Amino acid sequence: MALRLQTTLNQSKETSSEIRLWYAVLAQAITDASYLGIRKSYVDCKKQAIEWLQNGSTDFKMVCTYANLESDYVKRKFDIAFTTN
């Protein structure tokens, strides 16, 4: 499962450092969820990232809000990418 994703934020003058930070948190979770190797510690991180991205927890929703993204949109896009790869 190799997810293709945009890991860089289209930056404008209005994009704050805080928004870029939280966007990077989401990008890292998606990167972790995309891991294809067999190293146990990374596989454990992969499982945690997939669960976090799919379960729509309060902290996931907060991170999306801080990244200036709709959590339902992020979850839906991840679910589509995850099920098609």
Secondary structure by P-SEA (a helix, b strand, c coil): cbbbbcccccccccccaaaaaaaaaaaaaaaaaacccccaaaaaaaaaaaaaaccccaaaaaaaaaacccaaaaaaaaaaaaaac
